[in-house]
Amino acid sequence: MMSDQAIPFDAVVALALRLSRAERTRLIEQLAATLAEETKGEEKQSERRPARGILAKFGPAPSAEDIDEARREMLANFPREDIA
């Protein structure tokens, strides 16, 4: 009879160590299969597209010269004398 009460991890390890080597191997195989089944759906949800190319729809990136020119234009009147 299984209870819904959580069993402390240390207790589980202690019980597992009392098993024979063959039984521990079976336990590990069963846990691995269970974890693989449980995470199968999670892996599909967490699959992410690579970031490379994600902004391609916005066209090519500005060149270093374009960025330098934009900075010069922005900072041309900085700091302004009329703001104190």
Phi, psi and omega in degrees: 000126181263141178251157179278357181287134180291144178255131180302142181305315181301324179293320179296316179298316180299318178294318180297324180290342178278347179284159175289166180301318180296319179292322177296321177298315178298320179298314180297317179298318179294317179295320179296318179295319179295315179296320179297318179294318181293324184271354181302314179291324181294323181296320179294323180290324185270359178297130182240147174286147177296146182291334182299124178089000183294334179260010184300332181295343180269002178091186183291152178289153177292148179284167178298324178294319178298319180294316179299318180296317179297321178296315179300317179295318181294320186265006183300320182253026182252136348283147181279143182285331186281352178253122182236000000 
